[in-house]
Amino acid sequence: VQGPVAGRRALCLAGAYTGDLLMRSGRGYQLSPGDLDEAMHALLALDYAQRDAGGAVGGEEAGFERVEIFRAGTLGGPPACG
């Protein structure tokens, strides 16, 4: 839950959860394309999603690298997160 790996895994798992929400069809909570746009904007601009349990930034990844980690989780699910 702490350190660079924890921050990257948390970001990837957030992507995995997002992927699950995107694949739902009519059951429960869903995301719209606009929600995904807002998430990408936040990933590019802010490092909050990549912080570990202690609040430390989990690595030195730039915005596009954060998007890449999130995308891996979105497309590959939890197994893609290590």
Biopython code that builds the backbone (N, CA, C, O; Angstrom):
import numpy as np
from Bio.PDB.StructureBuilder import StructureBuilder

atoms = [
    (1, "VAL", "N", (0.801, -1.203, 0.000)),
    (1, "VAL", "CA", (0.000, 0.000, 0.000)),
    (1, "VAL", "C", (0.841, 1.263, 0.000)),
    (1, "VAL", "O", (0.308, 2.372, -0.051)),
    (2, "GLN", "N", (2.167, 1.094, 0.058)),
    (2, "GLN", "CA", (3.028, 2.266, 0.012)),
    (2, "GLN", "C", (4.160, 2.042, -0.976)),
    (2, "GLN", "O", (4.563, 0.910, -1.242)),
    (3, "GLY", "N", (4.659, 3.141, -1.508)),
    (3, "GLY", "CA", (5.770, 3.091, -2.445)),
    (3, "GLY", "C", (5.315, 3.240, -3.882)),
    (3, "GLY", "O", (4.117, 3.249, -4.166)),
    (4, "PRO", "N", (6.281, 3.358, -4.796)),
    (4, "PRO", "CA", (5.979, 3.600, -6.207)),
    (4, "PRO", "C", (5.113, 2.522, -6.843)),
    (4, "PRO", "O", (4.225, 2.828, -7.638)),
    (5, "VAL", "N", (5.367, 1.262, -6.499)),
    (5, "VAL", "CA", (4.588, 0.177, -7.102)),
    (5, "VAL", "C", (3.130, 0.260, -6.659)),
    (5, "VAL", "O", (2.223, 0.024, -7.458)),
    (6, "ALA", "N", (2.903, 0.594, -5.394)),
    (6, "ALA", "CA", (1.533, 0.695, -4.878)),
    (6, "ALA", "C", (0.747, 1.774, -5.612)),
    (6, "ALA", "O", (-0.420, 1.571, -5.948)),
    (7, "GLY", "N", (1.372, 2.907, -5.860)),
    (7, "GLY", "CA", (0.693, 3.983, -6.573)),
    (7, "GLY", "C", (0.328, 3.592, -7.990)),
    (7, "GLY", "O", (-0.773, 3.889, -8.452)),
    (8, "ARG", "N", (1.242, 2.925, -8.688)),
    (8, "ARG", "CA", (0.964, 2.484, -10.059)),
    (8, "ARG", "C", (-0.134, 1.425, -10.078)),
    (8, "ARG", "O", (-1.007, 1.448, -10.945)),
    (9, "ARG", "N", (-0.090, 0.498, -9.124)),
    (9, "ARG", "CA", (-1.127, -0.541, -9.074)),
    (9, "ARG", "C", (-2.491, 0.058, -8.761)),
    (9, "ARG", "O", (-3.499, -0.364, -9.329)),
    (10, "ALA", "N", (-2.530, 1.033, -7.867)),
    (10, "ALA", "CA", (-3.805, 1.685, -7.551)),
    (10, "ALA", "C", (-4.381, 2.361, -8.787)),
    (10, "ALA", "O", (-5.584, 2.288, -9.038)),
    (11, "LEU", "N", (-3.532, 3.008, -9.548)),
    (11, "LEU", "CA", (-3.964, 3.667, -10.774)),
    (11, "LEU", "C", (-4.467, 2.647, -11.790)),
    (11, "LEU", "O", (-5.493, 2.862, -12.437)),
    (12, "CYS", "N", (-3.752, 1.551, -11.928)),
    (12, "CYS", "CA", (-4.146, 0.484, -12.845)),
    (12, "CYS", "C", (-5.477, -0.139, -12.410)),
    (12, "CYS", "O", (-6.347, -0.393, -13.244)),
    (13, "LEU", "N", (-5.635, -0.384, -11.109)),
    (13, "LEU", "CA", (-6.882, -0.973, -10.611)),
    (13, "LEU", "C", (-8.062, -0.020, -10.772)),
    (13, "LEU", "O", (-9.192, -0.459, -10.987)),
    (14, "ALA", "N", (-7.804, 1.273, -10.670)),
    (14, "ALA", "CA", (-8.867, 2.245, -10.959)),
    (14, "ALA", "C", (-9.300, 2.111, -12.415)),
    (14, "ALA", "O", (-10.486, 2.213, -12.729)),
    (15, "GLY", "N", (-8.335, 1.885, -13.298)),
    (15, "GLY", "CA", (-8.661, 1.641, -14.698)),
    (15, "GLY", "C", (-9.445, 0.355, -14.880)),
    (15, "GLY", "O", (-10.368, 0.301, -15.693)),
    (16, "ALA", "N", (-9.087, -0.690, -14.127)),
    (16, "ALA", "CA", (-9.806, -1.962, -14.217)),
    (16, "ALA", "C", (-11.264, -1.791, -13.796)),
    (16, "ALA", "O", (-12.167, -2.337, -14.430)),
    (17, "TYR", "N", (-11.484, -1.039, -12.736)),
    (17, "TYR", "CA", (-12.856, -0.776, -12.290)),
    (17, "TYR", "C", (-13.609, 0.035, -13.342)),
    (17, "TYR", "O", (-14.783, -0.221, -13.609)),
    (18, "THR", "N", (-12.934, 1.001, -13.929)),
    (18, "THR", "CA", (-13.546, 1.799, -14.983)),
    (18, "THR", "C", (-13.930, 0.920, -16.162)),
    (18, "THR", "O", (-15.014, 1.070, -16.725)),
    (19, "GLY", "N", (-13.039, 0.000, -16.537)),
    (19, "GLY", "CA", (-13.338, -0.921, -17.629)),
    (19, "GLY", "C", (-14.574, -1.750, -17.343)),
    (19, "GLY", "O", (-15.393, -1.980, -18.233)),
    (20, "ASP", "N", (-14.714, -2.201, -16.098)),
    (20, "ASP", "CA", (-15.896, -2.969, -15.715)),
    (20, "ASP", "C", (-17.155, -2.119, -15.856)),
    (20, "ASP", "O", (-18.175, -2.590, -16.360)),
    (21, "LEU", "N", (-17.081, -0.882, -15.415)),
    (21, "LEU", "CA", (-18.243, 0.006, -15.528)),
    (21, "LEU", "C", (-18.601, 0.290, -16.984)),
    (21, "LEU", "O", (-19.778, 0.391, -17.327)),
    (22, "LEU", "N", (-17.596, 0.417, -17.831)),
    (22, "LEU", "CA", (-17.855, 0.694, -19.246)),
    (22, "LEU", "C", (-18.519, -0.485, -19.946)),
    (22, "LEU", "O", (-19.267, -0.293, -20.904)),
    (23, "MET", "N", (-18.252, -1.705, -19.477)),
    (23, "MET", "CA", (-18.792, -2.899, -20.122)),
    (23, "MET", "C", (-20.199, -3.256, -19.640)),
    (23, "MET", "O", (-20.859, -4.098, -20.248)),
    (24, "ARG", "N", (-20.659, -2.640, -18.576)),
    (24, "ARG", "CA", (-21.998, -2.936, -18.059)),
    (24, "ARG", "C", (-23.044, -2.429, -19.045)),
    (24, "ARG", "O", (-22.894, -1.365, -19.646)),
    (25, "SER", "N", (-24.085, -3.202, -19.193)),
    (25, "SER", "CA", (-25.161, -2.762, -20.088)),
    (25, "SER", "C", (-26.485, -2.785, -19.327)),
    (25, "SER", "O", (-27.134, -3.823, -19.205)),
    (26, "GLY", "N", (-26.862, -1.630, -18.827)),
    (26, "GLY", "CA", (-28.151, -1.483, -18.195)),
    (26, "GLY", "C", (-28.279, -2.025, -16.788)),
    (26, "GLY", "O", (-29.390, -2.080, -16.261)),
    (27, "ARG", "N", (-27.196, -2.424, -16.163)),
    (27, "ARG", "CA", (-27.305, -2.947, -14.799)),
    (27, "ARG", "C", (-26.479, -2.082, -13.854)),
    (27, "ARG", "O", (-25.249, -2.080, -13.909)),
    (28, "GLY", "N", (-27.148, -1.374, -13.016)),
    (28, "GLY", "CA", (-26.460, -0.575, -12.012)),
    (28, "GLY", "C", (-25.781, 0.664, -12.567)),
    (28, "GLY", "O", (-26.177, 1.217, -13.593)),
    (29, "TYR", "N", (-24.758, 1.074, -11.863)),
    (29, "TYR", "CA", (-24.011, 2.294, -12.177)),
    (29, "TYR", "C", (-23.221, 2.124, -13.462)),
    (29, "TYR", "O", (-22.591, 1.089, -13.678)),
    (30, "GLN", "N", (-23.253, 3.146, -14.322)),
    (30, "GLN", "CA", (-22.507, 3.129, -15.580)),
    (30, "GLN", "C", (-21.775, 4.451, -15.765)),
    (30, "GLN", "O", (-22.052, 5.433, -15.077)),
    (31, "LEU", "N", (-20.842, 4.458, -16.700)),
    (31, "LEU", "CA", (-20.118, 5.671, -17.069)),
    (31, "LEU", "C", (-20.535, 6.110, -18.461)),
    (31, "LEU", "O", (-20.878, 5.291, -19.312)),
    (32, "SER", "N", (-20.499, 7.406, -18.674)),
    (32, "SER", "CA", (-20.757, 7.948, -20.005)),
    (32, "SER", "C", (-19.415, 8.300, -20.646)),
    (32, "SER", "O", (-18.404, 8.394, -19.950)),
    (33, "PRO", "N", (-19.398, 8.497, -21.970)),
    (33, "PRO", "CA", (-18.146, 8.927, -22.605)),
    (33, "PRO", "C", (-17.602, 10.222, -22.001)),
    (33, "PRO", "O", (-16.386, 10.400, -21.921)),
    (34, "GLY", "N", (-18.478, 11.119, -21.580)),
    (34, "GLY", "CA", (-18.036, 12.360, -20.947)),
    (34, "GLY", "C", (-17.313, 12.116, -19.638)),
    (34, "GLY", "O", (-16.368, 12.829, -19.300)),
    (35, "ASP", "N", (-17.760, 11.096, -18.894)),
    (35, "ASP", "CA", (-17.076, 10.741, -17.647)),
    (35, "ASP", "C", (-15.645, 10.305, -17.931)),
    (35, "ASP", "O", (-14.721, 10.666, -17.202)),
    (36, "LEU", "N", (-15.468, 9.530, -18.990)),
    (36, "LEU", "CA", (-14.130, 9.065, -19.351)),
    (36, "LEU", "C", (-13.253, 10.234, -19.798)),
    (36, "LEU", "O", (-12.063, 10.267, -19.485)),
    (37, "ASP", "N", (-13.822, 11.179, -20.516)),
    (37, "ASP", "CA", (-13.075, 12.382, -20.905)),
    (37, "ASP", "C", (-12.581, 13.142, -19.676)),
    (37, "ASP", "O", (-11.436, 13.591, -19.630)),
    (38, "GLU", "N", (-13.455, 13.282, -18.685)),
    (38, "GLU", "CA", (-13.069, 13.978, -17.457)),
    (38, "GLU", "C", (-11.965, 13.225, -16.719)),
    (38, "GLU", "O", (-11.059, 13.842, -16.158)),
    (39, "ALA", "N", (-12.038, 11.902, -16.717)),
    (39, "ALA", "CA", (-10.996, 11.100, -16.066)),
    (39, "ALA", "C", (-9.654, 11.309, -16.755)),
    (39, "ALA", "O", (-8.631, 11.446, -16.084)),
    (40, "MET", "N", (-9.643, 11.335, -18.090)),
    (40, "MET", "CA", (-8.393, 11.534, -18.824)),
    (40, "MET", "C", (-7.821, 12.913, -18.521)),
    (40, "MET", "O", (-6.610, 13.064, -18.358)),
    (41, "HIS", "N", (-8.676, 13.904, -18.447)),
    (41, "HIS", "CA", (-8.216, 15.259, -18.121)),
    (41, "HIS", "C", (-7.553, 15.273, -16.748)),
    (41, "HIS", "O", (-6.489, 15.868, -16.577)),
    (42, "ALA", "N", (-8.177, 14.622, -15.773)),
    (42, "ALA", "CA", (-7.611, 14.575, -14.421)),
    (42, "ALA", "C", (-6.284, 13.823, -14.401)),
    (42, "ALA", "O", (-5.351, 14.240, -13.716)),
    (43, "LEU", "N", (-6.188, 12.724, -15.139)),
    (43, "LEU", "CA", (-4.937, 11.962, -15.174)),
    (43, "LEU", "C", (-3.805, 12.767, -15.801)),
    (43, "LEU", "O", (-2.655, 12.664, -15.375)),
    (44, "LEU", "N", (-4.128, 13.559, -16.800)),
    (44, "LEU", "CA", (-3.103, 14.373, -17.451)),
    (44, "LEU", "C", (-2.644, 15.528, -16.566)),
    (44, "LEU", "O", (-1.472, 15.902, -16.582)),
    (45, "ALA", "N", (-3.566, 16.086, -15.801)),
    (45, "ALA", "CA", (-3.263, 17.299, -15.047)),
    (45, "ALA", "C", (-2.814, 17.059, -13.611)),
    (45, "ALA", "O", (-2.046, 17.854, -13.067)),
    (46, "LEU", "N", (-3.277, 15.982, -12.987)),
    (46, "LEU", "CA", (-3.068, 15.782, -11.550)),
    (46, "LEU", "C", (-2.431, 14.427, -11.251)),
    (46, "LEU", "O", (-2.605, 13.473, -12.009)),
    (47, "ASP", "N", (-1.698, 14.349, -10.151)),
    (47, "ASP", "CA", (-1.080, 13.072, -9.778)),
    (47, "ASP", "C", (-1.796, 12.378, -8.617)),
    (47, "ASP", "O", (-1.289, 11.387, -8.090)),
    (48, "TYR", "N", (-2.960, 12.877, -8.211)),
    (48, "TYR", "CA", (-3.660, 12.318, -7.050)),
    (48, "TYR", "C", (-3.966, 10.830, -7.209)),
    (48, "TYR", "O", (-3.850, 10.070, -6.248)),
    (49, "ALA", "N", (-4.349, 10.416, -8.395)),
    (49, "ALA", "CA", (-4.736, 9.018, -8.613)),
    (49, "ALA", "C", (-3.575, 8.058, -8.427)),
    (49, "ALA", "O", (-3.785, 6.858, -8.253)),
    (50, "GLN", "N", (-2.365, 8.568, -8.462)),
    (50, "GLN", "CA", (-1.184, 7.713, -8.393)),
    (50, "GLN", "C", (-0.521, 7.745, -7.022)),
    (50, "GLN", "O", (0.589, 7.236, -6.865)),
    (51, "ARG", "N", (-1.168, 8.322, -6.045)),
    (51, "ARG", "CA", (-0.568, 8.395, -4.706)),
    (51, "ARG", "C", (-0.815, 7.110, -3.939)),
    (51, "ARG", "O", (-1.834, 6.446, -4.127)),
    (52, "ASP", "N", (0.128, 6.768, -3.072)),
    (52, "ASP", "CA", (-0.036, 5.570, -2.252)),
    (52, "ASP", "C", (-0.850, 5.900, -1.004)),
    (52, "ASP", "O", (-1.335, 7.022, -0.853)),
    (53, "ALA", "N", (-1.000, 4.920, -0.109)),
    (53, "ALA", "CA", (-1.825, 5.100, 1.088)),
    (53, "ALA", "C", (-1.297, 6.205, 1.995)),
    (53, "ALA", "O", (-2.067, 6.805, 2.745)),
    (54, "GLY", "N", (-0.010, 6.479, 1.940)),
    (54, "GLY", "CA", (0.581, 7.536, 2.749)),
    (54, "GLY", "C", (0.542, 8.899, 2.095)),
    (54, "GLY", "O", (0.974, 9.882, 2.696)),
    (55, "GLY", "N", (0.030, 8.981, 0.866)),
    (55, "GLY", "CA", (-0.065, 10.249, 0.165)),
    (55, "GLY", "C", (1.124, 10.575, -0.715)),
    (55, "GLY", "O", (1.142, 11.614, -1.373)),
    (56, "ALA", "N", (2.130, 9.687, -0.734)),
    (56, "ALA", "CA", (3.307, 9.920, -1.571)),
    (56, "ALA", "C", (2.993, 9.567, -3.022)),
    (56, "ALA", "O", (2.266, 8.613, -3.298)),
    (57, "VAL", "N", (3.546, 10.341, -3.930)),
    (57, "VAL", "CA", (3.360, 10.066, -5.351)),
    (57, "VAL", "C", (4.079, 8.774, -5.688)),
    (57, "VAL", "O", (5.235, 8.580, -5.313)),
    (58, "GLY", "N", (3.388, 7.890, -6.401)),
    (58, "GLY", "CA", (3.931, 6.569, -6.718)),
    (58, "GLY", "C", (4.777, 6.557, -7.959)),
    (58, "GLY", "O", (4.446, 5.838, -8.902)),
    (59, "GLY", "N", (5.832, 7.298, -8.013)),
    (59, "GLY", "CA", (6.714, 7.319, -9.174)),
    (59, "GLY", "C", (6.755, 8.698, -9.800)),
    (59, "GLY", "O", (6.119, 9.635, -9.319)),
    (60, "GLU", "N", (7.499, 8.806, -10.861)),
    (60, "GLU", "CA", (7.689, 10.099, -11.518)),
    (60, "GLU", "C", (7.004, 10.146, -12.875)),
    (60, "GLU", "O", (7.427, 10.896, -13.755)),
    (61, "GLU", "N", (5.958, 9.361, -13.057)),
    (61, "GLU", "CA", (5.293, 9.311, -14.345)),
    (61, "GLU", "C", (4.621, 10.641, -14.676)),
    (61, "GLU", "O", (4.024, 11.290, -13.817)),
    (62, "ALA", "N", (4.737, 11.022, -15.936)),
    (62, "ALA", "CA", (4.056, 12.214, -16.431)),
    (62, "ALA", "C", (2.615, 11.844, -16.774)),
    (62, "ALA", "O", (2.232, 10.677, -16.693)),
    (63, "GLY", "N", (1.824, 12.837, -17.154)),
    (63, "GLY", "CA", (0.410, 12.622, -17.433)),
    (63, "GLY", "C", (0.116, 11.513, -18.416)),
    (63, "GLY", "O", (-0.758, 10.683, -18.167)),
    (64, "PHE", "N", (0.838, 11.481, -19.541)),
    (64, "PHE", "CA", (0.561, 10.455, -20.543)),
    (64, "PHE", "C", (0.948, 9.063, -20.043)),
    (64, "PHE", "O", (0.320, 8.075, -20.425)),
    (65, "GLU", "N", (1.963, 8.973, -19.201)),
    (65, "GLU", "CA", (2.319, 7.679, -18.612)),
    (65, "GLU", "C", (1.243, 7.222, -17.635)),
    (65, "GLU", "O", (0.950, 6.029, -17.553)),
    (66, "ARG", "N", (0.647, 8.161, -16.888)),
    (66, "ARG", "CA", (-0.468, 7.810, -16.005)),
    (66, "ARG", "C", (-1.643, 7.295, -16.822)),
    (66, "ARG", "O", (-2.290, 6.322, -16.434)),
    (67, "VAL", "N", (-1.924, 7.941, -17.951)),
    (67, "VAL", "CA", (-3.008, 7.484, -18.827)),
    (67, "VAL", "C", (-2.707, 6.075, -19.328)),
    (67, "VAL", "O", (-3.611, 5.242, -19.399)),
    (68, "GLU", "N", (-1.464, 5.798, -19.672)),
    (68, "GLU", "CA", (-1.081, 4.469, -20.162)),
    (68, "GLU", "C", (-1.302, 3.395, -19.096)),
    (68, "GLU", "O", (-1.795, 2.310, -19.405)),
    (69, "ILE", "N", (-0.942, 3.685, -17.852)),
    (69, "ILE", "CA", (-1.144, 2.737, -16.752)),
    (69, "ILE", "C", (-2.636, 2.507, -16.532)),
    (69, "ILE", "O", (-3.072, 1.366, -16.375)),
    (70, "PHE", "N", (-3.417, 3.578, -16.520)),
    (70, "PHE", "CA", (-4.866, 3.495, -16.354)),
    (70, "PHE", "C", (-5.485, 2.690, -17.496)),
    (70, "PHE", "O", (-6.361, 1.855, -17.270)),
    (71, "ARG", "N", (-5.031, 2.941, -18.706)),
    (71, "ARG", "CA", (-5.548, 2.247, -19.893)),
    (71, "ARG", "C", (-5.265, 0.751, -19.824)),
    (71, "ARG", "O", (-6.111, -0.062, -20.197)),
    (72, "ALA", "N", (-4.078, 0.388, -19.346)),
    (72, "ALA", "CA", (-3.751, -1.037, -19.215)),
    (72, "ALA", "C", (-4.759, -1.732, -18.310)),
    (72, "ALA", "O", (-5.202, -2.841, -18.611)),
    (73, "GLY", "N", (-5.122, -1.096, -17.215)),
    (73, "GLY", "CA", (-6.122, -1.666, -16.324)),
    (73, "GLY", "C", (-7.501, -1.692, -16.947)),
    (73, "GLY", "O", (-8.249, -2.653, -16.766)),
    (74, "THR", "N", (-7.848, -0.638, -17.683)),
    (74, "THR", "CA", (-9.162, -0.567, -18.319)),
    (74, "THR", "C", (-9.339, -1.695, -19.324)),
    (74, "THR", "O", (-10.397, -2.323, -19.372)),
    (75, "LEU", "N", (-8.326, -1.953, -20.117)),
    (75, "LEU", "CA", (-8.427, -2.972, -21.159)),
    (75, "LEU", "C", (-8.121, -4.379, -20.661)),
    (75, "LEU", "O", (-8.693, -5.349, -21.159)),
    (76, "GLY", "N", (-7.220, -4.503, -19.678)),
    (76, "GLY", "CA", (-6.784, -5.827, -19.241)),
    (76, "GLY", "C", (-7.366, -6.308, -17.931)),
    (76, "GLY", "O", (-7.170, -7.463, -17.551)),
    (77, "GLY", "N", (-8.083, -5.436, -17.230)),
    (77, "GLY", "CA", (-8.652, -5.825, -15.945)),
    (77, "GLY", "C", (-7.585, -5.990, -14.876)),
    (77, "GLY", "O", (-6.418, -5.676, -15.112)),
    (78, "PRO", "N", (-7.970, -6.479, -13.702)),
    (78, "PRO", "CA", (-7.022, -6.634, -12.595)),
    (78, "PRO", "C", (-5.764, -7.447, -12.920)),
    (78, "PRO", "O", (-4.700, -7.133, -12.388)),
    (79, "PRO", "N", (-5.840, -8.490, -13.779)),
    (79, "PRO", "CA", (-4.604, -9.222, -14.078)),
    (79, "PRO", "C", (-3.506, -8.353, -14.707)),
    (79, "PRO", "O", (-2.322, -8.658, -14.566)),
    (80, "ALA", "N", (-3.888, -7.283, -15.393)),
    (80, "ALA", "CA", (-2.905, -6.396, -16.024)),
    (80, "ALA", "C", (-2.164, -5.538, -15.010)),
    (80, "ALA", "O", (-1.175, -4.888, -15.346)),
    (81, "CYS", "N", (-2.638, -5.535, -13.774)),
    (81, "CYS", "CA", (-2.079, -4.647, -12.755)),
    (81, "CYS", "C", (-1.009, -5.309, -11.896)),
    (81, "CYS", "O", (-0.484, -4.680, -10.977)),
    (82, "GLY", "N", (-0.685, -6.541, -12.173)),
    (82, "GLY", "CA", (0.375, -7.216, -11.432)),
    (82, "GLY", "C", (-0.110, -7.839, -10.224)),
    (82, "GLY", "O", (0.667, -8.449, -9.489)),
]
sb = StructureBuilder()
sb.init_structure("model")
sb.init_model(0)
sb.init_chain("A")
sb.init_seg("    ")
for serial, (resi, resn, name, xyz) in enumerate(atoms, 1):
    if name == "N":
        sb.init_residue(resn, " ", resi, " ")
    sb.init_atom(name, np.array(xyz, "f"), 0.0, 1.0, " ", f" {name:<3s}", serial, name[0])
structure = sb.get_structure()
